[in-house]
Amino acid sequence: MANEAKQSKKRRQRPSGVPTLLVVLLLIIALAMGGLAGFFVARRTAPVNDELEKANERIIELENTLNLIGFPMDEDPEDWVFDDSAETSAQQELSGKATGGTSDDLSDLWDDESLLTGTLDENTEPVVVAEFDGGQLLSTEVIPEFNDQLTTQIFAGYSASEVADSVLQTVLTNKAAEKLVALKAQAQGLDQLTEEDLKQINAQAQQAYADQLEYYTAFVAQPGKSAEEVRADAEKYMREEENITLQAITDEIKADWPAQKYYKEIVKDVTVSEEEVQQYYQEQLAIQRENYSQYPEEFEFAHTDGALILYRPAGYRAVRDILIPFENDEDEVKATELMDEISQLDPQSDAARIQEIEAELNPLFAPLEATAKEISDKLQAGESFMSLADQYGKDEMMESEPVRSEGYYINENSYLFSTEFIQGAMILDKPGQVSSPLRSPSGLHLVEYLSDVTPGDVPLEEVRDTIESQALEIRQHAYYDEQTTAMLEEANVQYYPERLQ
């Protein structure tokens, strides 16, 4: 959307029914997610100017989003007032009339004039918004999902008035399908959970809870607190502020389990041909060639995340890292500030100031250099790099695959790492060599040159199992969608979107 269009919406009244708390909460979530991503990158990239530029871009994006929601951005934020009193042009009496249409042809439900222009009030009396053979769909089942999806679209930069109708159409169809699937699963006895079902449900719930706990720990961790105290704080926050408990997660998975069993039953005989495997491979290869050639940082992220790699840009090498971190947060913060300042200075005209900063950095790194000397001596004595990484290293990424086995992929312009790390790793002449201690805002690094990364296409035979699995999954989803569409048609679904006005 053009800036002019965004500016024109500054004074547009926020649609009726958007709770103030929801807007504030979503803004906090957006900032938090941006902050986490920034934290990861900042730990590994050097020039602070790059991070400031990204932060400014994120701020502009959030400001534009607030414009869409209705914040007066040219006024003092302390004076912002939410006005829910006015009715939008779409407010009409509920007619209760059926507006026809089958599941695969809902075009007659929507005309050129937008039916909805924003999120809906969840505190309303339930009304029937869809009927089908064997059941019905209530507004209270639709509105929360609609609000969530529409808000996601708003934060992605879309205008609510432009996408609200299509979002509603999708939600109505999907919710009706969910209801019908539940009836089908019940009729086939798939809602009866076996001991094996419960075992799998509990395992999934435990993993999901552990993932959530790890996520929230980053928010509540404070200097001086033990790991047990931080965990207790995170669990308390999850329980009291987010209503996230192991039992709640278990109940959610259990409620969805019959639908998962129904899906597996429907697609169990679906197969994928060699032609489809070849086609899928070529399509994904072409996408990666284009993306990784234009944006090599995506290649680095994909490898670190363990994604399937089909194309490798030229100029990369694999390295492993032993990180010796600062002993306390204060030293890390001070080192980060000083190294950020150095990154902004000119080596020639600012040489005197750079020397002063390095003199301030020396006592911060001195304890770490003693540990690095100990590690280097053990390497000289024949101990393996990875055994010492396990003993001394604090790089969490080195503890998980594929980084543990394959190392990081870097080149001289890598995105994920500090300038000092990159320069020290790229100066190594041959695989097997280990760098001298490299300073970064995270601490000291000893880097092992593991191997060169073979550039170009990855042959299909090297990744066949994964490619076949992904191609089969896509074919299964397509077949299931076909069956769901047929099921909706047979159920004579009638939708009443006008009742949500």
Stockholm file with secondary structure:
# STOCKHOLM 1.0

chainA/1-501         MANEAKQSKKRRQRPSGVPTLLVVLLLIIALAMGGLAGFFVARRTAPVNDELEKANERIIELENTLNLIGFPMDEDPEDWVFDDSAETSAQQELSGKATGGTSDDLSDLWDDESLLTGTLDENTEPVVVAEFDGGQLLSTEVIPEFNDQLTTQIFAGYSASEVADSVLQTVLTNKAAEKLVALKAQAQGLDQLTEEDLKQINAQAQQAYADQLEYYTAFVAQPGKSAEEVRADAEKYMREEENITLQAITDEIKADWPAQKYYKEIVKDVTVSEEEVQQYYQEQLAIQRENYSQYPEEFEFAHTDGALILYRPAGYRAVRDILIPFENDEDEVKATELMDEISQLDPQSDAARIQEIEAELNPLFAPLEATAKEISDKLQAGESFMSLADQYGKDEMMESEPVRSEGYYINENSYLFSTEFIQGAMILDKPGQVSSPLRSPSGLHLVEYLSDVTPGDVPLEEVRDTIESQALEIRQHAYYDEQTTAMLEEANVQYYPERLQ
#=GR chainA/1-501 SS CCHHHHHHTTTSCCCTTCCHHHHHHHHHHHHHHHHHHHHHHHHHCCCHHHHHHHHHHHHHHHHHHHHHHTCCTTSCGGGCCCCCCSCCTTCCCCCCCCCCCBTTBCGGGCCSSCSCCSCCCSSSCCCEEEEETTEEEEHHHHHHHHHHHHHHHHHTTCCHHHHHHHHHHHHHHHHHHHHHHHHHHHHTTTTSCCHHHHHHHHHHHHHHHHHHHHHHHHHHCCTTCCHHHHHHHHHHHHHHHSCCCHHHHHHHHHHHHHHHHHHHHHHTTCCCCHHHHHHHHHHHHHHHHHHHHHCHHHHHHHHHTTCCCCEECTTCEEEEEEEEECSSHHHHHHHHHHHHHHHTSCTTTTHHHHHHHHHHHHHHHHHHHHHHHHHHHHHHTTCCHHHHHHHHCCCGGGGSTTHHHHCEEECTTCSSSCHHHHHHHHTCCSTTCBCCCEEETTEEEEEEEEEECCCEECCHHHHHHHHHHHHHHHHHHHHHHHHHHHHHHHTTCEECGGGGC
#=GC SS_cons         CCHHHHHHTTTSCCCTTCCHHHHHHHHHHHHHHHHHHHHHHHHHCCCHHHHHHHHHHHHHHHHHHHHHHTCCTTSCGGGCCCCCCSCCTTCCCCCCCCCCCBTTBCGGGCCSSCSCCSCCCSSSCCCEEEEETTEEEEHHHHHHHHHHHHHHHHHTTCCHHHHHHHHHHHHHHHHHHHHHHHHHHHHTTTTSCCHHHHHHHHHHHHHHHHHHHHHHHHHHCCTTCCHHHHHHHHHHHHHHHSCCCHHHHHHHHHHHHHHHHHHHHHHTTCCCCHHHHHHHHHHHHHHHHHHHHHCHHHHHHHHHTTCCCCEECTTCEEEEEEEEECSSHHHHHHHHHHHHHHHTSCTTTTHHHHHHHHHHHHHHHHHHHHHHHHHHHHHHTTCCHHHHHHHHCCCGGGGSTTHHHHCEEECTTCSSSCHHHHHHHHTCCSTTCBCCCEEETTEEEEEEEEEECCCEECCHHHHHHHHHHHHHHHHHHHHHHHHHHHHHHHTTCEECGGGGC
//
